[in-house]
């Protein structure tokens, strides 16, 4: 299905600001949940602000979605598999089957992209897989929504990254349940072996032909989106905060996320793309526009972040990062709904873009 690249990809079309999200009629009766006092978020004038009704509708829709049921299922899987869901284990296989069942129930046809890697610690070759599931829409304008499915061997990986998995499943389900008809193909990608060395996403990107690379409009990455002492962090696509921009178009993704949060009165803060830190890295290195969400790991929370998001100053954003205690209790449920709503909104915004001439 995917071919090995052998030369530089062709030039890709510039990524433009997406249209405002239009929610089908069945979502219109939903009222937005109460929000915190709006905190100003700077959104450049080059991105037209989305109608507040649409942004708040999506926020309200995701506030009503049962995101926790997926985390409970992944916790149960880990409990029955020695306490983890690491790639190459029975816990990972069961996690994969669960995701596939959820996607099939929503009308998708998930496929496994199998690959093998060498586990030096166990001195063995390990076979594992990514799960890919596509919407209808133009494959020449493919949006890859990705997050890793595996955990570390030390724990069940509920925040890292069961939360990203839950947000992706519910975005996929919301698209079909509301009757949204994407103009551009959305590919939901659940990566294996991220906790080894980003191996699943690397395998996927390395397997793209030049044409498939160019036809990948953008990548959205979800990794840890409900940290118990976290914040709403948006990756710094334009480089204005950390000095290193993503590939051309990453700035548009960042601004679209910021617009959604601003319309809902939700504070945000930029976060840096760090080399080798998460599954966005192979896409960045392949020149594909990239963006995403994060709520923090082992860094301490600053006084400024406490003022914005609440929480405890100097404590880690996620004190259970890569530990056995990263379980179902290690979750900020409100953050999970906030970030899932943002993913749903931005995914659909780009999915409904007309193909440039």
Secondary structure as GFF3:
##gff-version 3
##sequence-region A 1 357
A	DSSP	three_ten_helix	25	27	.	.	.	ID=ss1
A	DSSP	alpha_helix	52	63	.	.	.	ID=ss2
A	DSSP	alpha_helix	68	79	.	.	.	ID=ss3
A	DSSP	alpha_helix	90	105	.	.	.	ID=ss4
A	DSSP	beta_strand	111	119	.	.	.	ID=ss5
A	DSSP	beta_strand	124	134	.	.	.	ID=ss6
A	DSSP	beta_strand	138	148	.	.	.	ID=ss7
A	DSSP	pi_helix	158	162	.	.	.	ID=ss8
A	DSSP	alpha_helix	163	177	.	.	.	ID=ss9
A	DSSP	beta_strand	184	191	.	.	.	ID=ss10
A	DSSP	alpha_helix	194	197	.	.	.	ID=ss11
A	DSSP	alpha_helix	199	207	.	.	.	ID=ss12
A	DSSP	alpha_helix	210	214	.	.	.	ID=ss13
A	DSSP	beta_strand	216	222	.	.	.	ID=ss14
A	DSSP	beta_strand	233	235	.	.	.	ID=ss15
A	DSSP	alpha_helix	250	263	.	.	.	ID=ss16
A	DSSP	beta_strand	269	271	.	.	.	ID=ss17
A	DSSP	alpha_helix	280	285	.	.	.	ID=ss18
A	DSSP	beta_strand	290	294	.	.	.	ID=ss19
A	DSSP	alpha_helix	303	309	.	.	.	ID=ss20
A	DSSP	alpha_helix	333	351	.	.	.	ID=ss21
###
